[in-house]
Amino acid sequence: MCGIIGYVGHRSAPPILLEGLRRLEYRGYDSAGIAVLAGESLDTRKRKGKIDEGLSPLLDQRPIGRNCGIGHTRWATHGPPSDENSHPHLDQSGQIAVVHNGVIENYDRLKEHYVKAGHLFHSATDTEVLAHLIGDHLKRLEKVPPGIHPLAAAVSSALREVIGTYGLAVVCSAYPGVIIGARRGSPLLIGVGETENYLASDAAAVVAHTRQVVYLNDYDVATITADDFSVINLGTETAKVQVTRLEFDADAAERGPYPHFMLKEIFEQPQTVRNALRGRTDLEEATARFGGLNMSTAELRAVDRIVIGACGTSWHAGLVGEYLIEEFAHLPAEVEYASEFRYRNAPLDKHTLLLVITQSGETADTLAGLREARRRGHKALAICNVVGSTIAREADGGIYLHAGPEIGVASTKAFTSQVSVLTLFALLMGRIRMLSSPKGGQLLRALEAIPEQIARILEQNERIRQIALKYANAEDFFFIGRQYNFPVALEGCASQFFAECE
């Protein structure tokens, strides 16, 4: 749930870093901090607590300038919430600052080595160990491969000793105007601007400044300056770089007139369901059309079993999909928790299709399940919301939701969009197998009526609010449903829990 933002360009970095961190607040955090390069010195500010209560007042009291820096919002893993455990963390020399999402699993062994070597540590985090590791490799760096920045070479060398996951940003006072980013198992992207560039863990942090982004792959190491960026990969030394245009703008990541994001996203559902259906319904043929499955009709007809892999809300949507596929296509379908599927030796027959569902396209367990199925030679399709995300790139084909950013903790529009797309997919599979044209047409007309039906329900917002207030203090709720309504009951239960947390 941590967040990363980095900026290098012609403007003052701290206001941009603070704005980016505020756009990441929805992810939840217990502390925040920034590190800014000021000439050949490194200036760090960090505080426990919310940005407007800790970090922002600190910056008002002790301003810092310059045009290159990194920022972070932390959700405590190693060590409790405190100023000392907040990111950024420095290396032994104090020249290198690191912010990091993920978990370094062998940090204790690395830390023990450096403690014996006389290094002093000021936190209980694995990230500070990573900073010391990078600093040590930079100090011992003898030969830099052609075309690779020395700091990128040091980061690459250090990461070869690391076991675990990371999305990280690194700056060094010896190299002003340079940010190094690296990713394994934790999302990271480059925001491409004009005479300025960005690094972020979430597109929402940079969309106010640019809609051109490059999503990094696992083991990518990026070197970012104001005028350029380059990417290498630890495994191959070359990297596939593709600039993607974000589908949403800055307004989509704002609350607008709504008191919170969850309510905003509830009211967006008529439009997001329309977006999920747009261009995909064929009333004349009574079927669905998808442009990105990358499977022929013959290949789809040959599928004799579908395994759906997902987590959380997407798993609940998958349960609805299981009913839909069985009813309309008469195909065996089963839903797996991706977190369990990835570790099991689940038997997959020759003509089994894996269908993964994810809002973010970065869910680690779902991605691992997709990779395992593809390793075994099976086709893997994805239902995903984020264009250019890792799962969207690695799947054999898929279907985008086009729901825009979902920022509220309790899923709303992503769930209804997923169910809409699953209904279309089940219709497609049914029509190429055994579903009649009249039944297919009836289903399509019912789907196309749903956005207006949702809108009419939302017109009763004040009445619904009064009912909610009536039961707001109830200590327990029971959600009961059968068949299609069983997964909906599960999602309702989960949504209430997360809404209370939010």
LINVENJO-V471500 format. One line per field, one symbol per residue. ss: DSSP state (H for helix, E for strand, L for the rest). Layout:
BEGIN
ss=???
END
This chain:
BEGIN
ss=LLEEEEEELLLLHHHHHHHHHHHLHHHLLLEEEEEEEELLEEEEEEEELLLLLLHHHHHHHLLLLLLEEEEEEELLLLLLLLLLLLLLEELLLLLEEEEEELLELLHHHHHHHHHHLLLLLLLLLHHHHHHHHHHHHHHHLLLLLLLLLHHHHHHHHHHLLLLELEEEEEEELLLLLLEEEEEEELLLEEEELLLLEEEELLHHHLLLLLLEEEELLLLEEEEELLLLEEEEELLLLLLLLLEEELLLLHHHHLLLLLLLHHHHHHHLHHHHHHHHHLLLEELLLLEELLLLLLLLHHHHHHLLEEEEEELHHHHHHHHHHHHHHHHHHLLEEEEEEHHHHLLLLLLLLLLEEEEEEELLLLLHHHHHHHHHHHHLLLLEEEEELLLLLHHHHHLLEEEELLLLLLLLLLLLHHHHHHHHHHHHHHHHHHHLLLLLHHHHHHHHHHHHHHHHHHHHHHLLHHHHHHHHHHLLLLLLLLLLLLLHHHHHHHHHHHHHHHHHHL
END
